Amino acid sequence: MTDSIEPTDAAAQATTDAKWLARAIELATLNVANAGGPFGAVIVRDGELVAEGQNRVTANLDPTAHAEVTAIRAACQAVGDFSLAGMTLYTSCEPCPLCLAASLWARLDRVVFAADRTDAARGGFDDREFYELFARDRSTWDMAVDSLRPPNAPEPFDAWLEQEARTDY
């Protein structure tokens, strides 16, 4: 990424962004008629489509099957790597914390979204509570998150570090 973009480059980028956001919105709208949620995503590298994803949470009974996550999974399979460095995720709506974390783990260069969390809340998908939850102390959460540290707790990481053939990520 560069700090300065020439006006023509900025205009070209805006045109490219609009094109891919239009596809993400189209996927989201089509998904509603196909038993899925109103979310769609595409992953692009060098102006070329790498993968698409749609929300399949209720259709697949998978709470992690958000459009962004399904697109990330498909893109990783398409390129044969868990790193999507050099790629952009275009999504029909602002990514929730799950999808933001997945985007970070996937090493995406950029995320571009259309609708925002307020639009999602209006549609019954209010994840603002999750954004607020992570800012609070865990002791105030409705779901308990407890730590129990047996003496061998770090053993898997020791084994990992001793494994010369590991794939670092």
N, C-alpha and C positions, 0 to 999 in steps of 0.2 A: 504494500500500500504506500501511496505517496502522500505527503502533506499538502501538496498543491496540485490541483487538477485544473487543467486548462478548460476554459468555458466550453469548447467543443467536446472535450472529453467528458465533462459533467453532463452535457446534453445527451451525448451518446449513452452514458451510463444510465441516465434517467429513462431513456427509451428502452434500453435493455431491461432495466428493473421493471418497468411497466409491463413489458411483454411477458416476463416470467411470473409476475404477480397475477396477471390475467389468467394464466394457466392454473396457478394454485387456486384461485377463486373459482374457476370453472370446475376443477376437481372436487372442491368442497361442495359446490352446489349439486353436482351430479351424485355425489356420495349420499346426500340426504335421501334421494330416491332409491338408494341401494342399501338401505338399512344401516347406514353409517352416520356419524356425526358430521356437522357442517364445517369440516376442516380439511384442507388440502395443502400439499407441499411438494416442491420440486427442488432437486439439487442439480446445480449447473457448474460446469468447469469449462473455461475458455469459450463461453457462448454456446456450449453444447449440453443438451440434456443428459444427465447421468442416471437419474432415477426420479420416480414419482412416489407419492404416498398419500393415502387417505386415512381418515380416522376410522378404525375398525374396533373400537372399544366394545360396543354392545354387540356388534355382529360376531366378533370372535371371542367374546367374554374374556377380554384381556385388557385390564386397566392401563397397561403401558402401550397399547397400540394406538397412540396418538399419531396424527398425520406426519409430524416431523420425525418421530421415531421410526415409523414404517418406511419413510423415505431414506433415513439414515441407514437402516438395515439393508434396504435394497441397494443403495449406493455402495456400501461396503462390499456387498456380494458382487456387484457389477465390476468394481475395480480390483477386487481381491486384496483388500487392505482394510484395517480398522481405522486408518487415518484418512480423513477427507480434506487434508490440507490443500489449499489452492482452490477450494470450491465454495460456492455460495448456496445457502438454503433460502429459498423463497417460500413464504408461508402465508396462507390466507388470513391468519390471525396472529397476534402477538403470542409468542411461545410462552407456555406456562413454565414454572420452575423445573419440572421434569424434562421438558423439551430443551430448555436453556442448558441444563446440565448435560444432556445427551449431546447437544451441539458443541459444548466445550470439550467433552471427552472425545468427540469425533474430530476435533481440531479444525473445524470449519473456519474459513477465513472471515466469513461475513454471514449475517442473518438479516433478511429484509422481510418485513411483514406489512400486511394491509390493515385489516381491522385491529382494534386494540382491545385491552382487557375490559374496557367499559362496554364495548359492543358485545363481547363474549358474555359478560354478566347479564346483559339485556336478553340474550338468548338462553339463559339458564345455565351458563358455564362460568360460574363466578369463582375464579381461582385467586382473587385478591386476598382471600383468607390465608392461602398458602404463602404468598409473598410476605404477609404480616407475621405469620407463624414463625418463619425462619429468623426473624428479627427478635423474637422473644426467647426468654430462658426456657429450656426444655422442661423444667419443672412445672411450667404453666400449660403445657400441651395437653390436649384431651387423650392422646395416645401416649402411653408410657414408652420411654426409650431409656433402658437401663443398661448399665455396664457391669459385667461380672468378669473379673480378670484373674483367671487361674494362672498358675506359674508358667504353663506352657503357651500362654496366649500369643507370644511373638513367634512361635515355632514355624507357622506357615511362611512367614516373611524371611526367617533364617534359611529355610529350605529354598525359597525363591532366590535369595541372594547367592546361595551356594550353587545354583543351577547355571552352569556356564552357557548352556544352549537356550537360555530364556530369551523371549522377545520382549524387550523393554517397551513400555508405553507410558 
